[in-house]
């Protein structure tokens, strides 16, 4: 199984990976995600499975990624989505992750 390690709450900003987002639904997403009052939870990039793709990260911590599993795909978005104001970009990214 996977041994993905969580990161304690981390303050942003988080940057879109141009390399991993290229030619994906994330290619047209915001280039930067900020944290607000609600926490954002990430994982250590070094613990992602080898075939995982980090779409948003900062200094070795990833807050949006996807990885193939069996015949499907597991997508992770580390926002609680509790904030309504100023969280539009996170909601866009969530919709993109569902489309992966």
C-alpha positions in Angstrom: 0.0 0.0 0.0 0.9 3.6 -0.1 2.7 5.3 2.7 1.6 8.9 2.1 2.6 11.1 5.1 0.4 14.1 6.0 1.8 17.6 6.7 0.5 19.6 9.6 -1.6 22.6 8.5 0.6 24.7 6.2 0.1 28.2 5.1 0.2 28.9 1.4 0.6 30.1 -1.2 0.6 27.0 -3.3 1.8 27.0 -6.9 0.4 25.1 -9.9 3.0 22.7 -11.4 3.4 23.8 -15.0 5.1 20.5 -15.8 2.4 18.2 -14.3 -0.6 20.4 -15.2 0.4 20.7 -18.9 -2.3 19.1 -21.2 -4.6 18.3 -18.2 -7.7 19.9 -16.8 -5.4 21.8 -14.4 -3.7 23.6 -17.2 -6.3 26.4 -17.2 -6.7 26.6 -13.5 -5.4 29.4 -11.3 -1.6 29.6 -11.1 -1.7 30.2 -7.4 -3.9 29.1 -4.5 -3.9 31.0 -1.2 -4.9 29.8 2.2 -7.6 31.7 4.1 -9.0 31.3 7.6 -9.7 27.6 7.1 -6.8 25.2 7.2 -5.3 23.5 4.2 -3.8 20.0 4.6 -1.1 18.7 2.4 1.2 15.7 2.2 4.9 15.4 1.8 5.7 15.2 -1.9 8.5 12.7 -1.2 5.9 10.2 0.1 3.6 10.3 -3.0 3.5 7.1 -5.0 5.9 7.1 -8.0 3.2 7.6 -10.6 1.4 10.4 -8.7 1.2 13.9 -10.1 1.4 16.9 -7.9 -0.7 19.7 -9.3 -0.3 22.3 -6.5 2.6 22.4 -4.1 5.0 24.6 -2.2 8.4 23.7 -0.7 8.0 20.0 -0.8 4.4 19.8 0.4 1.6 19.0 -2.0 -2.1 20.1 -1.5 -3.5 18.8 -4.8 -2.5 15.6 -6.5 -3.8 12.6 -8.4 -2.7 9.0 -8.8 -3.9 6.0 -10.8 -5.4 3.2 -8.7 -6.7 0.0 -10.3 -8.9 1.1 -13.2 -9.5 4.6 -11.8 -7.9 7.6 -10.4 -7.7 9.0 -6.8 -7.6 12.8 -6.6 -6.8 14.7 -3.4 -7.6 18.4 -2.7 -6.4 19.5 0.7 -8.9 22.3 1.4 -11.8 21.9 3.8 -13.9 24.1 1.4 -15.6 25.7 4.4 -14.9 29.3 3.4 -17.3 30.8 1.0 -15.6 34.1 0.3 -12.3 34.1 -1.5 -12.4 30.3 -2.0 -13.6 30.3 -5.6 -10.2 29.2 -6.9 -10.2 26.2 -4.6 -13.7 25.3 -5.8 -12.5 25.5 -9.4 -9.6 23.2 -8.6 -12.0 20.7 -6.9 -14.2 20.6 -10.0 -11.0 19.9 -12.1 -10.0 17.2 -9.7 -13.3 15.5 -10.0 -12.9 15.6 -13.8 -9.5 13.8 -13.7 
